[in-house]
Amino acid sequence: MSTALLTIYVLIWPALVLVVLGVISKGFFKDWATARRNGEDLV
């Protein structure tokens, strides 16, 4: 495996983690804002 391909493979994981974390965070904050607006607990 060439160095360039190995570098791209290693660097793709932080990008994937960032995308997944962004999706989870977006859903969490949306639910949090809705619960706060309705005066409910998040849990």
C-alpha positions as CSV (number, residue, x, y, z in Angstrom):
1,M,0.0,0.0,0.0
2,S,1.4,3.4,-0.9
3,T,2.1,6.0,1.6
4,A,-0.5,8.4,0.1
5,L,-3.3,5.8,0.3
6,L,-2.4,4.9,3.9
7,T,-2.3,8.6,4.8
8,I,-5.8,9.2,3.3
9,Y,-7.1,6.1,5.0
10,V,-5.8,7.2,8.4
11,L,-7.1,10.8,8.0
12,I,-10.6,9.8,6.8
13,W,-11.5,8.4,10.3
14,P,-11.4,11.8,12.1
15,A,-13.6,13.2,9.4
16,L,-16.2,10.4,9.8
17,V,-16.2,10.8,13.6
18,L,-16.7,14.5,13.2
19,V,-19.7,13.9,10.9
20,V,-21.3,11.4,13.2
21,L,-20.7,13.6,16.2
22,G,-22.3,16.5,14.4
23,V,-25.4,14.5,13.5
24,I,-25.8,13.3,17.1
25,S,-25.2,16.8,18.5
26,K,-27.7,18.3,16.1
27,G,-30.4,15.9,17.3
28,F,-29.6,16.4,20.9
29,F,-29.8,20.1,20.8
30,K,-33.0,20.0,18.8
31,D,-34.6,17.8,21.4
32,W,-33.2,19.9,24.2
33,A,-34.6,23.1,22.7
34,T,-38.0,21.5,22.2
35,A,-38.1,20.2,25.8
36,R,-37.0,23.6,27.1
37,R,-39.7,25.4,25.1
38,N,-42.4,23.1,26.4
39,G,-41.1,23.3,30.0
40,E,-40.3,19.6,30.1
41,D,-37.3,17.6,31.4
42,L,-35.0,16.2,28.8
43,V,-34.8,12.8,30.4
